[in-house]
Amino acid sequence: MFIGEYRHSFDQKGRIALPRKFREELSHGLVVTKGLDTCLFVYSLEEWKTLAEQLSNLPLSQKHSRAFARHMLAGAMDFTPDKQGRVLIPEYLRSYAGLGKQAVIAGLFTRLEIWDEEQWNTYKQQTEQDSTEIAEQLGELGV
């Protein structure tokens, strides 16, 4: 289970250290892919296999299903963290998410998200302003 917000820096090689709290769960491998809202999604291998299976079962006849599966699967890379708990994020993924030197790693239960720190702060400020409306919409869904 991933929860919390952590601030980390990329080194000159494009590596970022995973929060210590999550290293054990991700020590056997992880997958990084293009996320939504211009961030990266990070999954444990086990969670990724479940998601990839669900994506592979989407109907090929539906344009949006094909597009979403391509978005999630084609850009994905699997990694094993080094002994310091770091992973090398390829340039194309860093570029997609607009990642600079400073990043935020956010835990969202089944996945981590990696955000550029400035983009995260902007996103967080906006969602905090909209929190009442968001809560009302979730209430309508039974959450």
ChimeraX commands (.cxc) that place a marker at each C-alpha (Angstrom):
marker #1 position 0.00,0.00,0.00 radius 0.5
marker #1 position 1.37,3.39,-1.02 radius 0.5
marker #1 position 0.34,6.55,0.80 radius 0.5
marker #1 position 1.98,9.89,1.51 radius 0.5
marker #1 position 3.82,12.67,-0.28 radius 0.5
marker #1 position 7.61,12.67,-0.63 radius 0.5
marker #1 position 10.00,15.18,-2.18 radius 0.5
marker #1 position 13.04,13.83,-4.00 radius 0.5
marker #1 position 15.58,15.11,-6.53 radius 0.5
marker #1 position 16.77,13.63,-9.78 radius 0.5
marker #1 position 20.51,13.20,-10.04 radius 0.5
marker #1 position 22.52,14.16,-13.15 radius 0.5
marker #1 position 21.94,10.72,-14.68 radius 0.5
marker #1 position 18.15,10.98,-14.36 radius 0.5
marker #1 position 17.86,8.65,-11.36 radius 0.5
marker #1 position 15.46,9.22,-8.51 radius 0.5
marker #1 position 15.44,7.47,-5.15 radius 0.5
marker #1 position 12.23,5.78,-4.10 radius 0.5
marker #1 position 10.95,6.60,-0.62 radius 0.5
marker #1 position 12.48,4.14,1.87 radius 0.5
marker #1 position 9.01,3.16,3.02 radius 0.5
marker #1 position 8.25,1.61,-0.40 radius 0.5
marker #1 position 11.57,0.04,-1.34 radius 0.5
marker #1 position 10.79,-3.39,0.08 radius 0.5
marker #1 position 7.53,-3.67,-1.86 radius 0.5
marker #1 position 9.24,-2.53,-5.07 radius 0.5
marker #1 position 12.55,-4.37,-4.60 radius 0.5
marker #1 position 11.57,-7.21,-6.97 radius 0.5
marker #1 position 10.77,-4.82,-9.78 radius 0.5
marker #1 position 8.45,-2.07,-10.84 radius 0.5
marker #1 position 6.97,-0.54,-13.94 radius 0.5
marker #1 position 6.99,3.17,-14.78 radius 0.5
marker #1 position 4.59,4.43,-17.43 radius 0.5
marker #1 position 2.98,7.60,-18.72 radius 0.5
marker #1 position 0.25,8.57,-16.32 radius 0.5
marker #1 position -2.60,11.02,-16.53 radius 0.5
marker #1 position -2.47,14.73,-15.68 radius 0.5
marker #1 position 1.17,14.91,-16.89 radius 0.5
marker #1 position 2.70,12.68,-14.25 radius 0.5
marker #1 position 4.24,9.21,-14.26 radius 0.5
marker #1 position 2.59,6.16,-12.74 radius 0.5
marker #1 position 4.72,3.61,-10.87 radius 0.5
marker #1 position 3.37,0.11,-10.18 radius 0.5
marker #1 position 4.78,-2.95,-8.48 radius 0.5
marker #1 position 5.21,-5.81,-10.95 radius 0.5
marker #1 position 2.31,-7.66,-9.35 radius 0.5
marker #1 position -0.04,-4.68,-9.63 radius 0.5
marker #1 position 1.17,-3.98,-13.17 radius 0.5
marker #1 position 0.39,-7.52,-14.32 radius 0.5
marker #1 position -3.18,-7.12,-13.05 radius 0.5
marker #1 position -3.59,-3.77,-14.81 radius 0.5
marker #1 position -1.97,-4.97,-18.04 radius 0.5
marker #1 position -4.33,-7.94,-18.14 radius 0.5
marker #1 position -7.32,-5.64,-17.72 radius 0.5
marker #1 position -6.02,-3.39,-20.50 radius 0.5
marker #1 position -5.43,-6.35,-22.81 radius 0.5
marker #1 position -9.08,-7.35,-22.34 radius 0.5
marker #1 position -10.41,-4.00,-23.57 radius 0.5
marker #1 position -12.33,-4.30,-26.85 radius 0.5
marker #1 position -10.07,-3.67,-29.85 radius 0.5
marker #1 position -13.06,-2.39,-31.78 radius 0.5
marker #1 position -13.31,0.72,-29.58 radius 0.5
marker #1 position -11.03,3.60,-30.51 radius 0.5
marker #1 position -10.74,4.96,-26.94 radius 0.5
marker #1 position -9.88,1.52,-25.56 radius 0.5
marker #1 position -7.06,1.13,-28.07 radius 0.5
marker #1 position -5.78,4.64,-27.39 radius 0.5
marker #1 position -5.75,4.19,-23.61 radius 0.5
marker #1 position -4.05,0.79,-23.83 radius 0.5
marker #1 position -1.37,2.28,-26.10 radius 0.5
marker #1 position -0.88,5.20,-23.74 radius 0.5
marker #1 position -0.36,2.96,-20.74 radius 0.5
marker #1 position 1.46,-0.01,-22.28 radius 0.5
marker #1 position 3.62,1.30,-25.14 radius 0.5
marker #1 position 5.48,3.83,-23.01 radius 0.5
marker #1 position 6.00,1.54,-20.03 radius 0.5
marker #1 position 9.42,0.44,-18.80 radius 0.5
marker #1 position 10.23,-2.16,-16.17 radius 0.5
marker #1 position 13.02,-1.59,-13.66 radius 0.5
marker #1 position 14.70,-3.10,-10.64 radius 0.5
marker #1 position 15.86,-0.45,-8.16 radius 0.5
marker #1 position 19.60,-0.33,-7.45 radius 0.5
marker #1 position 21.03,-0.92,-3.96 radius 0.5
marker #1 position 20.31,2.70,-3.01 radius 0.5
marker #1 position 16.67,2.33,-4.05 radius 0.5
marker #1 position 17.10,4.45,-7.19 radius 0.5
marker #1 position 15.59,3.99,-10.63 radius 0.5
marker #1 position 16.76,5.59,-13.87 radius 0.5
marker #1 position 13.79,7.29,-15.49 radius 0.5
marker #1 position 14.35,7.49,-19.28 radius 0.5
marker #1 position 14.41,10.91,-20.91 radius 0.5
marker #1 position 11.19,10.30,-22.88 radius 0.5
marker #1 position 9.27,9.67,-19.64 radius 0.5
marker #1 position 10.85,12.63,-17.83 radius 0.5
marker #1 position 10.01,14.82,-20.83 radius 0.5
marker #1 position 6.40,13.56,-20.99 radius 0.5
marker #1 position 5.84,14.51,-17.34 radius 0.5
marker #1 position 7.82,17.76,-17.57 radius 0.5
marker #1 position 10.09,16.59,-14.77 radius 0.5
marker #1 position 12.80,18.97,-13.64 radius 0.5
marker #1 position 15.35,18.49,-10.86 radius 0.5
marker #1 position 12.80,18.47,-8.01 radius 0.5
marker #1 position 10.00,15.92,-7.95 radius 0.5
marker #1 position 7.16,14.80,-5.73 radius 0.5
marker #1 position 6.40,11.11,-5.31 radius 0.5
marker #1 position 2.80,10.69,-4.22 radius 0.5
marker #1 position 1.44,7.41,-2.86 radius 0.5
marker #1 position -2.03,6.53,-4.17 radius 0.5
marker #1 position -2.70,3.13,-2.59 radius 0.5
marker #1 position -1.95,0.80,-5.55 radius 0.5
marker #1 position 0.49,3.08,-7.36 radius 0.5
marker #1 position 2.94,5.92,-6.97 radius 0.5
marker #1 position 2.84,9.06,-9.06 radius 0.5
marker #1 position 5.94,11.08,-9.92 radius 0.5
marker #1 position 5.26,14.77,-10.51 radius 0.5
marker #1 position 7.39,17.77,-11.27 radius 0.5
marker #1 position 7.35,19.68,-7.97 radius 0.5
marker #1 position 5.96,22.93,-9.45 radius 0.5
marker #1 position 3.25,21.10,-11.41 radius 0.5
marker #1 position 2.30,19.15,-8.27 radius 0.5
marker #1 position 2.00,22.33,-6.22 radius 0.5
marker #1 position -0.23,23.92,-8.88 radius 0.5
marker #1 position -2.39,20.80,-9.17 radius 0.5
marker #1 position -2.69,20.44,-5.41 radius 0.5
marker #1 position -3.64,24.10,-4.96 radius 0.5
marker #1 position -6.36,23.78,-7.61 radius 0.5
marker #1 position -7.82,20.58,-6.17 radius 0.5
marker #1 position -7.83,22.07,-2.68 radius 0.5
marker #1 position -9.84,25.01,-4.02 radius 0.5
marker #1 position -12.28,22.57,-5.63 radius 0.5
marker #1 position -12.40,20.15,-2.68 radius 0.5
marker #1 position -16.04,20.84,-1.76 radius 0.5
marker #1 position -17.23,20.25,-5.31 radius 0.5
marker #1 position -15.08,17.11,-5.60 radius 0.5
marker #1 position -16.47,15.77,-2.30 radius 0.5
marker #1 position -20.03,16.37,-3.49 radius 0.5
marker #1 position -19.40,14.50,-6.74 radius 0.5
marker #1 position -17.80,11.59,-4.90 radius 0.5
marker #1 position -20.73,11.54,-2.48 radius 0.5
marker #1 position -23.05,11.05,-5.45 radius 0.5
marker #1 position -20.96,7.99,-6.34 radius 0.5
marker #1 position -21.34,6.59,-2.83 radius 0.5
marker #1 position -17.83,7.40,-1.62 radius 0.5
marker link #1:1,2 radius 0.2
marker link #1:2,3 radius 0.2
marker link #1:3,4 radius 0.2
marker link #1:4,5 radius 0.2
marker link #1:5,6 radius 0.2
marker link #1:6,7 radius 0.2
marker link #1:7,8 radius 0.2
marker link #1:8,9 radius 0.2
marker link #1:9,10 radius 0.2
marker link #1:10,11 radius 0.2
marker link #1:11,12 radius 0.2
marker link #1:12,13 radius 0.2
marker link #1:13,14 radius 0.2
marker link #1:14,15 radius 0.2
marker link #1:15,16 radius 0.2
marker link #1:16,17 radius 0.2
marker link #1:17,18 radius 0.2
marker link #1:18,19 radius 0.2
marker link #1:19,20 radius 0.2
marker link #1:20,21 radius 0.2
marker link #1:21,22 radius 0.2
marker link #1:22,23 radius 0.2
marker link #1:23,24 radius 0.2
marker link #1:24,25 radius 0.2
marker link #1:25,26 radius 0.2
marker link #1:26,27 radius 0.2
marker link #1:27,28 radius 0.2
marker link #1:28,29 radius 0.2
marker link #1:29,30 radius 0.2
marker link #1:30,31 radius 0.2
marker link #1:31,32 radius 0.2
marker link #1:32,33 radius 0.2
marker link #1:33,34 radius 0.2
marker link #1:34,35 radius 0.2
marker link #1:35,36 radius 0.2
marker link #1:36,37 radius 0.2
marker link #1:37,38 radius 0.2
marker link #1:38,39 radius 0.2
marker link #1:39,40 radius 0.2
marker link #1:40,41 radius 0.2
marker link #1:41,42 radius 0.2
marker link #1:42,43 radius 0.2
marker link #1:43,44 radius 0.2
marker link #1:44,45 radius 0.2
marker link #1:45,46 radius 0.2
marker link #1:46,47 radius 0.2
marker link #1:47,48 radius 0.2
marker link #1:48,49 radius 0.2
marker link #1:49,50 radius 0.2
marker link #1:50,51 radius 0.2
marker link #1:51,52 radius 0.2
marker link #1:52,53 radius 0.2
marker link #1:53,54 radius 0.2
marker link #1:54,55 radius 0.2
marker link #1:55,56 radius 0.2
marker link #1:56,57 radius 0.2
marker link #1:57,58 radius 0.2
marker link #1:58,59 radius 0.2
marker link #1:59,60 radius 0.2
marker link #1:60,61 radius 0.2
marker link #1:61,62 radius 0.2
marker link #1:62,63 radius 0.2
marker link #1:63,64 radius 0.2
marker link #1:64,65 radius 0.2
marker link #1:65,66 radius 0.2
marker link #1:66,67 radius 0.2
marker link #1:67,68 radius 0.2
marker link #1:68,69 radius 0.2
marker link #1:69,70 radius 0.2
marker link #1:70,71 radius 0.2
marker link #1:71,72 radius 0.2
marker link #1:72,73 radius 0.2
marker link #1:73,74 radius 0.2
marker link #1:74,75 radius 0.2
marker link #1:75,76 radius 0.2
marker link #1:76,77 radius 0.2
marker link #1:77,78 radius 0.2
marker link #1:78,79 radius 0.2
marker link #1:79,80 radius 0.2
marker link #1:80,81 radius 0.2
marker link #1:81,82 radius 0.2
marker link #1:82,83 radius 0.2
marker link #1:83,84 radius 0.2
marker link #1:84,85 radius 0.2
marker link #1:85,86 radius 0.2
marker link #1:86,87 radius 0.2
marker link #1:87,88 radius 0.2
marker link #1:88,89 radius 0.2
marker link #1:89,90 radius 0.2
marker link #1:90,91 radius 0.2
marker link #1:91,92 radius 0.2
marker link #1:92,93 radius 0.2
marker link #1:93,94 radius 0.2
marker link #1:94,95 radius 0.2
marker link #1:95,96 radius 0.2
marker link #1:96,97 radius 0.2
marker link #1:97,98 radius 0.2
marker link #1:98,99 radius 0.2
marker link #1:99,100 radius 0.2
marker link #1:100,101 radius 0.2
marker link #1:101,102 radius 0.2
marker link #1:102,103 radius 0.2
marker link #1:103,104 radius 0.2
marker link #1:104,105 radius 0.2
marker link #1:105,106 radius 0.2
marker link #1:106,107 radius 0.2
marker link #1:107,108 radius 0.2
marker link #1:108,109 radius 0.2
marker link #1:109,110 radius 0.2
marker link #1:110,111 radius 0.2
marker link #1:111,112 radius 0.2
marker link #1:112,113 radius 0.2
marker link #1:113,114 radius 0.2
marker link #1:114,115 radius 0.2
marker link #1:115,116 radius 0.2
marker link #1:116,117 radius 0.2
marker link #1:117,118 radius 0.2
marker link #1:118,119 radius 0.2
marker link #1:119,120 radius 0.2
marker link #1:120,121 radius 0.2
marker link #1:121,122 radius 0.2
marker link #1:122,123 radius 0.2
marker link #1:123,124 radius 0.2
marker link #1:124,125 radius 0.2
marker link #1:125,126 radius 0.2
marker link #1:126,127 radius 0.2
marker link #1:127,128 radius 0.2
marker link #1:128,129 radius 0.2
marker link #1:129,130 radius 0.2
marker link #1:130,131 radius 0.2
marker link #1:131,132 radius 0.2
marker link #1:132,133 radius 0.2
marker link #1:133,134 radius 0.2
marker link #1:134,135 radius 0.2
marker link #1:135,136 radius 0.2
marker link #1:136,137 radius 0.2
marker link #1:137,138 radius 0.2
marker link #1:138,139 radius 0.2
marker link #1:139,140 radius 0.2
marker link #1:140,141 radius 0.2
marker link #1:141,142 radius 0.2
marker link #1:142,143 radius 0.2
view
